[in-house]
């Protein structure tokens, strides 16, 4: 299991992530090369995942930063329609039912500039 080994990376101000709204993308690196991680808010909490569908290794967003389907209750892959729970990353509908998105560790902290969302990278997935 990978443990956080890098300094926290500031993603955005807390108020930039709105429940069921647009997400924030950040470039990342993993063993297989370049990647993207994304951060969204659901039910008042921030969540982060590797931007890669569990069905086919393609990015999820419809347009850049658009991860939620129209109701704002589920994350949805634009390519094949796989539907994921935002709080767990578990696929609950579509071709990869039962699989999961790869989570990244997220924290919300008070800073001198105000409350902000941070990514805590690990050895397997780190900032680009």
Buried (B, 14 or more C-beta within 10 A) or exposed (E): EEEBEEEBBBBBEBEBBEBBBBBBBBEBBBEEEEBBBBBBBBEEEBBBBBBBBBBEEEBBBBEEBBBBBEEEBBBBBBBEEBBBBBEEBBBEBBBBEEBBBBBBBBBBEEEEEEEBBBBBBBEBBBEE
